[in-house]
Amino acid sequence: MLNTKRVAGTVILHLEDGTKRFLLHNLGNEKKFLSVELSNERTGLACVLQLLKEKAHLDVSTLQLVELTSGVENDQKIPLFVFEMSANDHSQQLPEAVYWENAKQFSETIQAFKIDGMPFF
């Protein structure tokens, strides 16, 4: 069985009170980053932006790329694009299974993803 290459993304939402929330995807009992198979027609960045637009209904023109790192999931190395946005730029309600998580719970997800090196965020 061939391993399909994947790419993942998350968004840091800066709230007006100075706190942050992190975009995650709820898959049953698991909290994960949104991810998608890489396309032959698009770059990894373009794949993630399309994913955030379609699955999270985010206005990708308001996102700023702050980091590109990688992690390991199911013994597969996966690039992780990290974006940020202001709460002022986000007005739509997220679709079901996509949500904003607090920093403490997010840290558990990031540890399970086995990030290479020390991420900036």
NORWOLIN-V793128 format. One record per pair of residues at least 4 apart in sequence whose ideal C-beta (glycine too) atoms are under 8 Angstrom apart, sorted by the first residue. I is the first residue (numbers start at 1). J is the second residue. If there is no record, write none. Layout:
((I	J) (I	J))
//
This chain:
((3	76) (4	37) (4	38) (5	37) (5	38) (5	76) (6	35) (6	36) (6	37) (6	38) (6	73) (6	76) (6	78) (7	35) (7	36) (7	38) (7	44) (7	47) (7	48) (7	78) (7	79) (7	80) (7	81) (8	33) (8	34) (8	35) (8	36) (8	48) (8	71) (8	73) (8	78) (8	79) (8	80) (8	81) (8	113) (9	23) (9	33) (9	34) (9	35) (9	48) (9	49) (9	51) (9	52) (9	80) (9	81) (9	82) (9	83) (10	22) (10	23) (10	24) (10	33) (10	34) (10	80) (10	81) (10	82) (10	83) (11	22) (11	23) (11	52) (11	56) (11	58) (11	63) (11	82) (11	83) (11	84) (11	85) (12	20) (12	21) (12	22) (12	23) (12	66) (12	82) (12	83) (12	84) (12	85) (12	121) (13	20) (13	21) (13	22) (13	23) (13	84) (13	85) (13	86) (13	87) (13	90) (13	100) (14	18) (14	20) (14	84) (14	85) (14	86) (14	87) (15	19) (15	20) (15	21) (15	87) (16	87) (16	88) (19	102) (19	103) (20	103) (21	100) (21	101) (21	102) (21	103) (22	100) (22	101) (22	102) (22	103) (22	106) (22	109) (23	34) (23	52) (23	56) (23	98) (23	99) (23	100) (23	101) (24	31) (24	32) (24	33) (24	34) (24	98) (24	99) (24	100) (24	101) (24	106) (24	109) (25	31) (25	32) (25	33) (25	34) (25	35) (25	55) (25	97) (25	98) (26	30) (26	31) (26	97) (26	98) (26	99) (27	31) (27	32) (27	97) (31	101) (31	105) (31	108) (31	109) (32	73) (32	109) (33	80) (33	109) (33	113) (34	48) (34	51) (34	52) (34	55) (34	56) (34	98) (35	51) (35	73) (35	78) (36	47) (36	48) (36	50) (36	51) (37	47) (38	42) (38	44) (38	47) (39	46) (39	47) (42	46) (42	47) (42	50) (43	47) (44	48) (44	79) (44	81) (45	49) (45	65) (45	81) (46	50) (47	51) (48	52) (48	81) (49	53) (49	60) (49	63) (50	54) (51	55) (51	56) (52	56) (52	58) (52	60) (52	63) (52	83) (53	57) (53	58) (53	59) (53	60) (55	95) (55	98) (56	94) (56	95) (56	98) (57	92) (57	94) (57	95) (58	62) (58	63) (58	85) (58	90) (58	92) (59	63) (59	89) (59	90) (59	92) (62	85) (62	86) (62	89) (62	90) (63	83) (63	84) (63	85) (64	83) (64	84) (64	85) (65	81) (65	82) (65	83) (66	82) (66	83) (66	84) (66	120) (66	121) (67	81) (67	82) (67	119) (67	120) (67	121) (68	79) (68	80) (68	81) (68	82) (69	79) (69	80) (69	82) (69	115) (69	116) (69	117) (69	119) (70	77) (70	78) (70	79) (70	80) (70	115) (70	116) (71	77) (71	78) (71	80) (71	110) (71	113) (71	114) (71	115) (71	116) (72	76) (72	77) (72	78) (72	113) (72	114) (72	116) (73	78) (73	113) (73	114) (77	116) (78	113) (80	113) (80	115) (82	119) (82	120) (82	121) (85	89) (85	90) (86	90) (94	98) (94	99) (94	100) (101	105) (101	106) (101	109) (102	106) (103	107) (104	108) (105	109) (106	110) (107	111) (108	112) (109	113) (110	115) (110	119) (115	119))
//
